[in-house]
Amino acid sequence: METRFSVGWIPETKLKSILNLVYLLNEERVSMELLQNRLESMIPMGYKCIGVYNEEELIGICGVWELNKLYAGKHLEADNVIISPEYQGKGIGKLMMEFLDEYAVKIGCETAEVNCYIKNEKGKRFWENQGYEALGYHMIKKIQP
């Protein structure tokens, strides 16, 4: 029996369903409570998420921000991209990116953007295979009260 995956937008009312995968993505270093609080504050800012399902099971996610920046123009930024470990290597990431690219064209985007951790060599290769190229460094600074 062939496994068929379906991909589509996760309704806003069901976005909490992504938290288990996001928790895994963050290597369980960020508490579920904090992830939930952050997600709740991101939704009014325009956060959306693509989900890939194997029947009813959510097996992959790709957060999406629609942005407009001086250097990139109108673009989509993929965020919090993860596929359940047992489904990795089955073309699910490519399926999500095809969905995202089609949507970007539909809404008139000029570019797409993604951040990838420096130590994530497998992720870097994936993004390069999808046509992304390194433009610069994404840097973060922790603000201490």
Backbone as ProteinMPNN parsed JSONL, in Angstrom:
{"seq_chain_A": "METRFSVGWIPETKLKSILNLVYLLNEERVSMELLQNRLESMIPMGYKCIGVYNEEELIGICGVWELNKLYAGKHLEADNVIISPEYQGKGIGKLMMEFLDEYAVKIGCETAEVNCYIKNEKGKRFWENQGYEALGYHMIKKIQP", "coords_chain_A": {"N_chain_A": [[0.848, -1.183, 0.0], [0.631, 2.166, -0.927], [1.803, 5.101, 0.631], [0.075, 8.107, 0.981], [0.535, 11.49, 1.108], [-0.887, 14.478, 2.368], [-1.021, 17.981, 1.864], [-1.45, 21.218, 3.2], [-2.902, 24.365, 4.358], [-2.854, 24.851, 7.841], [-5.657, 25.338, 9.778], [-6.252, 28.364, 11.641], [-7.49, 27.896, 14.083], [-6.522, 25.435, 14.741], [-3.831, 25.59, 15.097], [-2.344, 25.04, 17.387], [-1.758, 22.405, 17.202], [0.725, 22.104, 16.091], [2.643, 22.259, 18.008], [3.903, 20.007, 19.258], [5.711, 19.102, 17.306], [7.245, 21.438, 16.994], [8.369, 21.587, 19.513], [10.031, 19.355, 19.415], [11.706, 20.186, 17.318], [13.058, 22.268, 18.58], [14.673, 20.853, 20.199], [13.658, 20.138, 22.656], [14.287, 22.149, 24.417], [12.901, 24.445, 24.896], [10.144, 25.203, 26.803], [6.9, 23.635, 26.58], [4.818, 25.254, 27.442], [5.866, 27.865, 27.151], [6.309, 27.841, 24.37], [3.651, 27.659, 23.489], [2.615, 30.098, 24.442], [4.174, 31.882, 22.946], [3.378, 31.189, 20.338], [0.657, 31.932, 20.424], [0.957, 34.694, 20.531], [2.096, 35.184, 18.085], [0.223, 34.625, 16.095], [-1.695, 36.819, 15.729], [0.052, 38.482, 14.42], [0.235, 37.629, 11.872], [1.188, 35.053, 11.413], [1.252, 31.947, 9.766], [0.761, 28.457, 8.978], [1.888, 25.656, 7.206], [0.817, 22.333, 6.911], [1.687, 18.891, 6.742], [0.179, 15.837, 6.24], [-0.159, 12.423, 7.107], [-2.646, 10.612, 6.455], [-4.553, 11.224, 9.18], [-2.535, 12.055, 10.804], [-0.32, 14.574, 11.777], [2.629, 15.222, 10.239], [4.582, 16.879, 9.327], [5.672, 20.283, 9.322], [5.604, 23.733, 8.322], [6.17, 26.845, 9.132], [4.959, 30.071, 8.122], [5.676, 33.316, 7.09], [4.474, 36.269, 5.692], [6.135, 38.803, 4.219], [7.624, 42.067, 3.656], [10.453, 43.489, 2.584], [13.096, 45.886, 2.262], [15.42, 44.943, 0.909], [14.584, 42.559, -0.238], [12.037, 42.713, -1.245], [8.516, 41.903, -1.625], [7.956, 38.939, 0.044], [7.968, 35.433, 1.048], [8.668, 33.889, 4.109], [9.938, 30.943, 5.241], [9.574, 29.157, 8.272], [10.395, 27.49, 11.291], [10.572, 24.769, 10.29], [9.985, 21.409, 10.109], [10.076, 17.867, 9.952], [8.626, 14.898, 11.048], [10.863, 12.579, 12.492], [10.67, 9.847, 11.595], [9.589, 10.106, 9.101], [11.304, 11.519, 7.551], [13.292, 12.141, 4.631], [11.56, 11.265, 2.687], [10.589, 12.929, 0.758], [8.906, 14.882, 1.737], [9.605, 17.452, 2.655], [10.258, 18.693, 0.232], [7.746, 18.584, -0.968], [6.327, 20.373, 0.716], [7.719, 22.744, 0.123], [7.174, 23.083, -2.591], [4.437, 23.602, -2.44], [4.562, 25.998, -0.972], [6.01, 27.632, -2.759], [4.207, 27.777, -4.931], [2.136, 29.174, -3.702], [3.47, 31.566, -3.13], [3.892, 32.612, -5.704], [1.232, 32.959, -6.444], [0.412, 35.048, -4.728], [2.0, 37.097, -5.515], [4.76, 37.332, -4.793], [8.219, 38.299, -4.752], [10.49, 37.008, -3.867], [11.742, 34.289, -1.799], [12.554, 33.338, 1.527], [14.682, 31.96, 4.054], [15.849, 30.936, 7.263], [18.59, 29.157, 8.534], [20.127, 27.097, 10.87], [23.594, 27.368, 11.592], [25.069, 25.05, 12.232], [23.5, 23.095, 11.134], [23.966, 21.115, 8.843], [22.668, 19.233, 7.201], [20.182, 20.439, 6.863], [21.017, 22.79, 5.576], [21.969, 21.762, 3.126], [19.522, 20.778, 2.155], [18.033, 23.188, 1.79], [19.62, 24.465, -0.118], [19.32, 22.665, -2.226], [16.742, 23.267, -2.833], [16.949, 25.605, -4.134], [17.746, 27.852, -2.72], [20.126, 30.309, -1.657], [22.963, 31.28, 0.268], [22.933, 34.47, 1.677], [23.753, 36.095, 3.704], [24.5, 36.491, 7.194], [22.302, 35.434, 9.741], [21.668, 36.901, 12.668], [21.439, 36.883, 16.259], [20.635, 38.455, 19.318], [20.481, 38.148, 22.727], [18.374, 39.828, 24.909], [18.801, 41.227, 27.975], [16.971, 41.917, 30.852]], "CA_chain_A": [[0.0, 0.0, 0.0], [1.407, 3.396, -1.036], [1.422, 6.174, 1.547], [-0.221, 9.377, 0.323], [0.609, 12.618, 2.016], [-1.642, 15.656, 1.95], [-0.416, 19.217, 2.351], [-2.363, 22.361, 3.16], [-2.823, 25.312, 5.476], [-3.475, 24.452, 9.105], [-6.54, 26.429, 10.21], [-5.8, 29.088, 12.832], [-8.057, 27.262, 15.279], [-5.819, 24.175, 15.009], [-2.382, 25.812, 15.071], [-1.679, 24.433, 18.551], [-1.358, 21.04, 16.851], [2.125, 22.094, 15.639], [3.562, 22.431, 19.138], [4.738, 18.823, 19.519], [6.819, 19.114, 16.352], [8.106, 22.582, 17.314], [9.099, 21.178, 20.709], [11.076, 18.465, 18.92], [12.626, 21.027, 16.547], [13.868, 23.032, 19.529], [15.387, 19.863, 21.003], [13.02, 20.11, 23.977], [14.927, 23.159, 25.273], [11.92, 25.493, 25.175], [8.993, 24.514, 27.383], [5.654, 23.654, 25.815], [4.042, 26.429, 27.869], [6.442, 29.038, 26.501], [6.008, 27.726, 22.942], [2.233, 27.986, 23.307], [2.472, 31.547, 24.633], [4.766, 32.549, 21.786], [2.5, 30.946, 19.194], [-0.534, 32.761, 20.583], [1.276, 36.085, 20.216], [2.498, 35.256, 16.676], [-0.94, 34.513, 15.207], [-2.201, 38.132, 15.301], [1.073, 39.148, 13.605], [0.146, 37.076, 10.526], [1.808, 33.74, 11.299], [0.474, 30.846, 9.211], [1.556, 27.239, 8.976], [1.561, 24.552, 6.31], [0.931, 21.029, 7.539], [1.652, 17.693, 5.915], [-0.496, 14.781, 6.986], [-0.293, 11.04, 6.669], [-4.026, 10.433, 6.904], [-4.89, 12.239, 10.185], [-1.342, 12.364, 11.593], [0.506, 15.699, 11.35], [3.987, 14.68, 10.186], [5.519, 17.914, 8.924], [5.155, 21.655, 9.404], [6.414, 24.833, 7.819], [5.585, 28.137, 9.44], [5.077, 31.001, 6.999], [5.486, 34.749, 7.294], [4.433, 37.09, 4.488], [6.873, 39.996, 4.602], [8.102, 42.955, 2.613], [11.682, 44.118, 3.07], [13.74, 46.696, 1.236], [16.387, 44.188, 0.111], [14.011, 41.349, -0.83], [10.69, 42.934, -1.756], [7.487, 41.047, -1.026], [8.449, 37.564, 0.068], [7.542, 34.506, 2.089], [9.753, 33.319, 4.894], [9.654, 29.674, 5.901], [9.998, 29.251, 9.664], [10.052, 26.298, 12.076], [10.325, 23.677, 9.349], [10.417, 20.113, 10.646], [9.355, 16.664, 9.559], [8.821, 13.828, 12.036], [12.052, 11.804, 12.105], [10.375, 8.603, 10.868], [9.126, 10.438, 7.749], [12.327, 12.283, 6.841], [13.852, 11.463, 3.475], [10.482, 10.738, 1.844], [10.124, 13.962, -0.162], [7.894, 15.728, 2.366], [10.106, 18.824, 2.632], [10.09, 19.173, -1.144], [6.298, 18.77, -1.135], [5.972, 21.625, 1.388], [8.308, 23.886, -0.578], [6.4, 23.267, -3.824], [3.199, 24.258, -2.007], [4.919, 27.363, -0.595], [6.374, 28.353, -3.979], [2.968, 28.048, -5.675], [1.437, 30.232, -2.977], [4.244, 32.798, -3.319], [3.571, 33.11, -7.041], [-0.181, 33.364, -6.411], [0.224, 36.331, -4.031], [2.873, 38.105, -6.104], [6.057, 37.496, -4.118], [9.432, 38.39, -5.559], [11.512, 36.11, -3.341], [11.457, 33.483, -0.614], [13.682, 33.458, 2.452], [14.686, 31.002, 5.151], [17.006, 30.933, 8.151], [19.017, 27.793, 8.833], [21.204, 27.116, 11.847], [24.921, 27.157, 11.028], [25.496, 23.664, 12.442], [22.547, 22.184, 10.501], [24.473, 20.84, 7.493], [21.624, 18.535, 6.438], [19.212, 21.469, 6.502], [21.652, 23.679, 4.592], [21.922, 21.056, 1.833], [18.126, 20.749, 1.708], [17.64, 24.501, 1.283], [20.357, 24.693, -1.37], [18.664, 21.84, -3.248], [15.47, 23.919, -3.171], [17.258, 26.823, -4.878], [18.136, 28.951, -1.835], [21.564, 30.536, -1.531], [23.33, 32.105, 1.425], [23.097, 35.885, 1.385], [24.434, 36.724, 4.825], [24.319, 35.835, 8.492], [21.169, 35.816, 10.575], [22.279, 36.982, 13.993], [20.5, 37.112, 17.344], [21.205, 38.946, 20.57], [19.567, 38.002, 23.862], [18.205, 41.055, 25.666], [18.679, 40.958, 29.406], [16.316, 43.047, 31.554]], "C_chain_A": [[0.894, 1.248, 0.0], [0.88, 4.445, -0.064], [1.198, 7.441, 0.74], [-0.217, 10.466, 1.383], [-0.247, 13.746, 1.47], [-1.004, 16.878, 2.593], [-1.435, 20.34, 2.214], [-2.155, 23.263, 4.36], [-3.503, 24.722, 6.704], [-4.371, 25.607, 9.536], [-6.039, 27.066, 11.512], [-6.282, 28.422, 14.111], [-7.344, 25.96, 15.65], [-4.3, 24.35, 15.043], [-1.657, 25.206, 16.271], [-1.204, 23.015, 18.25], [0.1, 20.964, 16.408], [3.115, 22.02, 16.799], [4.427, 21.211, 19.435], [5.928, 18.772, 18.572], [7.774, 20.272, 16.626], [8.952, 22.266, 18.545], [10.271, 20.272, 20.323], [12.134, 19.257, 18.156], [13.577, 21.786, 17.462], [14.578, 22.135, 20.534], [14.938, 19.872, 22.461], [13.632, 21.108, 24.958], [13.981, 24.296, 25.641], [10.652, 24.794, 25.647], [7.763, 24.632, 26.479], [4.82, 24.883, 26.17], [4.561, 27.697, 27.187], [6.181, 29.011, 24.993], [4.558, 28.113, 22.655], [2.004, 29.488, 23.445], [3.024, 32.319, 23.441], [3.88, 32.39, 20.555], [1.266, 31.837, 19.258], [-0.254, 34.225, 20.253], [1.677, 36.258, 18.743], [1.294, 35.292, 15.735], [-1.492, 35.877, 14.793], [-1.21, 38.911, 14.427], [1.127, 38.566, 12.185], [0.776, 35.712, 10.329], [0.805, 32.724, 10.759], [1.362, 29.609, 9.221], [0.992, 26.228, 7.988], [1.722, 23.264, 7.108], [0.917, 19.925, 6.497], [1.131, 16.569, 6.792], [-0.338, 13.439, 6.299], [-1.618, 10.587, 7.261], [-4.342, 11.542, 7.91], [-3.678, 12.721, 10.98], [-0.56, 13.523, 10.981], [1.967, 15.259, 11.409], [5.026, 15.709, 9.756], [4.868, 19.274, 8.996], [6.153, 22.627, 8.798], [5.669, 26.114, 8.139], [5.848, 29.101, 8.295], [4.773, 32.421, 7.457], [5.444, 35.415, 5.931], [5.02, 38.439, 4.862], [7.205, 40.847, 3.378], [9.304, 43.696, 3.192], [12.347, 44.86, 1.922], [14.662, 45.873, 0.328], [15.766, 43.022, -0.647], [12.662, 41.571, -1.496], [9.688, 42.061, -1.025], [7.97, 39.604, -1.102], [7.788, 36.74, 1.159], [8.78, 33.986, 2.8], [9.267, 32.046, 5.561], [10.28, 29.711, 7.291], [9.575, 27.976, 10.393], [9.66, 25.137, 11.168], [10.865, 22.397, 9.965], [9.496, 19.017, 10.122], [9.642, 15.62, 10.622], [9.96, 12.926, 11.574], [11.74, 10.552, 11.276], [9.886, 8.849, 9.437], [10.164, 11.236, 6.96], [12.895, 11.452, 5.693], [12.812, 10.881, 2.527], [9.89, 11.802, 0.919], [9.119, 14.932, 0.424], [8.333, 17.189, 2.39], [9.934, 19.446, 1.262], [8.62, 19.444, -1.43], [5.84, 20.083, -0.496], [6.496, 22.83, 0.626], [7.618, 24.132, -1.917], [5.092, 23.994, -3.522], [3.466, 25.733, -1.704], [5.267, 28.201, -1.835], [5.14, 28.709, -4.804], [2.188, 29.185, -5.018], [2.143, 31.569, -3.171], [3.948, 33.42, -4.678], [2.153, 33.679, -7.052], [-0.368, 34.744, -5.778], [1.225, 37.4, -4.473], [4.186, 38.359, -5.394], [7.197, 37.554, -5.13], [10.473, 37.357, -5.148], [10.935, 35.25, -2.22], [12.722, 33.488, 0.235], [13.552, 32.396, 3.534], [15.935, 31.233, 5.994], [17.322, 29.478, 8.477], [20.179, 27.87, 9.813], [22.532, 26.714, 11.212], [25.342, 25.693, 11.128], [24.589, 22.648, 11.751], [22.945, 21.933, 9.043], [23.425, 20.152, 6.623], [20.562, 19.541, 5.971], [19.76, 22.403, 5.439], [21.619, 23.043, 3.208], [20.495, 21.018, 1.282], [17.743, 22.086, 1.081], [18.362, 24.826, -0.018], [19.742, 23.891, -2.513], [17.312, 22.418, -3.674], [15.687, 25.251, -3.887], [17.637, 28.02, -4.03], [19.649, 29.088, -1.839], [21.816, 31.474, -0.364], [23.57, 33.542, 0.979], [23.898, 36.579, 2.481], [24.252, 35.888, 6.077], [23.044, 36.338, 9.135], [21.7, 35.786, 11.997], [21.2, 37.303, 15.032], [21.266, 37.603, 18.571], [20.135, 38.785, 21.648], [19.548, 39.335, 24.618], [17.963, 40.709, 27.132], [18.029, 42.157, 30.084], [17.193, 43.656, 32.629]], "O_chain_A": [[1.801, 1.369, 0.824], [-0.328, 4.653, 0.051], [2.03, 7.81, -0.089], [-0.882, 10.363, 2.413], [-0.324, 13.948, 0.258], [-0.512, 16.818, 3.72], [-2.184, 20.402, 1.239], [-1.355, 22.977, 5.251], [-4.596, 24.163, 6.613], [-3.902, 26.74, 9.65], [-5.474, 26.388, 12.371], [-5.561, 28.388, 15.109], [-7.538, 25.438, 16.748], [-3.564, 23.364, 15.02], [-0.47, 24.892, 16.177], [-0.348, 22.482, 18.956], [0.663, 19.871, 16.352], [4.297, 21.747, 16.589], [5.584, 21.367, 19.828], [7.036, 18.435, 18.988], [8.988, 20.108, 16.505], [10.124, 22.639, 18.607], [11.373, 20.417, 20.852], [13.329, 19.022, 18.331], [14.761, 21.931, 17.157], [15.028, 22.593, 21.584], [15.731, 19.644, 23.374], [13.517, 20.945, 26.173], [14.236, 25.03, 26.596], [10.144, 23.899, 24.973], [7.613, 25.592, 25.722], [4.19, 25.482, 25.299], [3.773, 28.508, 26.701], [5.866, 30.044, 24.402], [4.28, 28.815, 21.683], [1.276, 30.081, 22.649], [2.418, 33.288, 22.982], [3.661, 33.349, 19.815], [0.875, 32.431, 18.253], [-1.133, 34.924, 19.749], [1.603, 37.367, 18.213], [1.352, 35.931, 14.685], [-1.739, 36.085, 13.605], [-1.587, 39.883, 13.773], [1.973, 38.967, 11.385], [0.892, 35.249, 9.195], [-0.332, 32.644, 11.223], [2.569, 29.703, 9.446], [-0.212, 25.979, 7.943], [2.661, 23.128, 7.892], [0.217, 20.018, 5.489], [1.576, 16.376, 7.923], [-0.379, 13.336, 5.073], [-1.692, 10.222, 8.434], [-4.394, 12.708, 7.52], [-3.777, 13.682, 11.742], [-0.181, 13.471, 9.811], [2.488, 14.959, 12.484], [6.225, 15.438, 9.817], [3.668, 19.415, 8.765], [7.36, 22.385, 8.765], [4.665, 26.437, 7.505], [6.841, 28.968, 7.579], [3.766, 32.689, 8.113], [6.304, 35.147, 5.092], [4.48, 39.142, 5.716], [7.084, 40.407, 2.235], [9.18, 44.436, 4.168], [12.179, 44.503, 0.756], [14.682, 46.082, -0.885], [16.361, 42.536, -1.609], [12.189, 40.708, -2.236], [9.969, 41.543, 0.056], [8.344, 39.113, -2.167], [7.143, 37.269, 2.064], [9.799, 33.684, 2.177], [8.314, 32.058, 6.341], [11.381, 30.233, 7.47], [8.497, 27.443, 10.127], [8.559, 24.596, 11.267], [12.045, 22.304, 10.301], [8.306, 19.229, 9.888], [10.785, 15.473, 11.053], [10.02, 12.548, 10.404], [12.482, 10.235, 10.346], [9.779, 7.91, 8.649], [9.916, 11.592, 5.808], [12.971, 10.226, 5.772], [13.152, 10.084, 1.653], [8.813, 11.604, 0.357], [8.534, 15.728, -0.31], [7.512, 18.078, 2.166], [9.51, 20.596, 1.144], [8.29, 20.441, -2.074], [5.056, 20.822, -1.091], [5.794, 23.833, 0.494], [7.49, 25.282, -2.336], [4.689, 24.893, -4.259], [2.706, 26.608, -2.118], [4.854, 29.356, -1.937], [5.039, 29.822, -5.32], [1.647, 30.053, -5.703], [1.487, 32.594, -3.356], [3.773, 34.634, -4.78], [1.91, 34.753, -7.603], [-1.205, 35.525, -6.231], [1.292, 38.477, -3.881], [4.679, 39.487, -5.392], [7.145, 36.949, -6.2], [11.247, 36.884, -5.979], [9.811, 35.454, -1.763], [13.828, 33.625, -0.287], [12.446, 31.985, 3.886], [16.962, 31.679, 5.481], [16.416, 28.667, 8.672], [21.12, 28.635, 9.598], [22.573, 25.808, 10.38], [25.92, 25.156, 10.182], [24.881, 21.452, 11.78], [22.332, 22.475, 8.124], [23.308, 20.457, 5.436], [20.107, 19.494, 4.828], [19.048, 22.769, 4.504], [21.28, 23.704, 2.227], [20.285, 21.205, 0.083], [17.197, 22.126, -0.022], [17.767, 25.406, -0.926], [19.652, 24.381, -3.639], [16.802, 22.096, -4.747], [14.725, 25.947, -4.211], [17.832, 29.11, -4.568], [20.37, 28.104, -2.004], [21.0, 32.341, -0.05], [24.31, 33.797, 0.029], [24.63, 37.533, 2.219], [23.892, 34.713, 6.009], [22.739, 37.529, 9.079], [22.137, 34.738, 12.473], [20.181, 37.918, 14.717], [22.404, 37.201, 18.812], [19.005, 39.245, 21.479], [20.601, 39.894, 24.925], [17.026, 39.984, 27.468], [18.483, 43.288, 29.913], [16.782, 44.605, 33.297]]}, "name": "protein", "num_of_chains": 1, "seq": "METRFSVGWIPETKLKSILNLVYLLNEERVSMELLQNRLESMIPMGYKCIGVYNEEELIGICGVWELNKLYAGKHLEADNVIISPEYQGKGIGKLMMEFLDEYAVKIGCETAEVNCYIKNEKGKRFWENQGYEALGYHMIKKIQP"}
